[in-house]
């Protein structure tokens, strides 16, 4: 489930609100063990996602690095190449 959480720091352009929210949602799903909470737990689930997304955005805003920003297309191409190699017939 958490394989969908990607590194969000040090990219140009910076991570969007949607990317931060998606990572928070995956985290809460993993921790709670539920992809679709019951009506009784919906408010707590949604509140946790919002809080984690908020804190994650603060973390990303506060992190500093001397490394040059990564290019999303280049990183995606690298990931695709690793995946192709990993799942290539032996």
Residue pairs with C-beta under 8 A, 6 or more apart in sequence:
1 26
1 29
1 30
1 35
2 26
2 27
2 30
4 22
4 23
4 26
5 23
5 26
5 27
6 19
6 23
8 15
8 19
8 20
8 23
8 56
8 60
9 15
9 60
9 63
9 65
10 63
10 65
10 67
10 69
10 70
11 69
11 70
11 71
11 72
11 75
12 69
12 70
12 71
12 72
13 72
14 60
15 60
17 53
17 57
20 53
20 56
20 57
20 60
21 49
21 53
23 53
23 56
24 49
24 50
24 52
24 53
24 56
25 49
27 52
28 45
28 48
28 49
28 52
29 35
32 41
32 45
32 48
34 41
34 45
37 44
37 45
